[in-house]
Amino acid sequence: MQGDKIGESTGKVTGRRVLPNPGGGPKMETSFEASGKLLGVEETETGTYSAVVRPDGSLFGEGQGIIMGKGGEVATWVGQGVGTVKKDGAVSYRGAVYYQTSAPGWSRLNSVAAIFEFEVDAQGNSRALLWEWK
C-alpha cells in the first residue's frame, strides 16, 4: 500500500548512450542530475539507469545513484521499474527503489521500500515522486 510521501525532485538528463544488448531489443543508458527533498532534507542526486525495450514496446529499467543532503547526509540507491515511451519521446516509469545510508537523519531509509513515479520529457527534464511502501 502506498504510504507517506518521502521525497520529490526535479532534474535534467546529462547523458545518454546506446549499449550492446545480446539478450534482445535496444538498451539505452541515461544519466541525470536532480535536486529536491528527501525526508524533508534538501538534497542533490546523481543517477544512471539503463532501459531495455521489450517486445511489446514497454521498457524495463534498472539503475543506481547517490544522494547528498544539505547537512552532509549521503545515501545510495538501487531501483527497478517499468515504463512507456510517449509519442513525443517523453518516458514514464513506475517502480521501486531501495536505499543504503549511515546518515542518522536518513537511517529510516535502510528499511524502506520506496515506490516511485519518474517522468522525463522530450527535452530531458525529469521529475520524481517517492512514497514509502507500507
Secondary structure, DSSP 4 states (H G I P E B T S, - for coil): -EEEEEEEEEEEEEEEEEE--TTSS-EEEEEEEEEEEETTEEEEEEEEEEEEE-TTS-EEEEEEEEEEETTS-EEEEEEEEEEEE-TTS-EEEEEEEEEEE--GGGGGGGG-EEEEEEEE-TTSEEEEEEEEE-
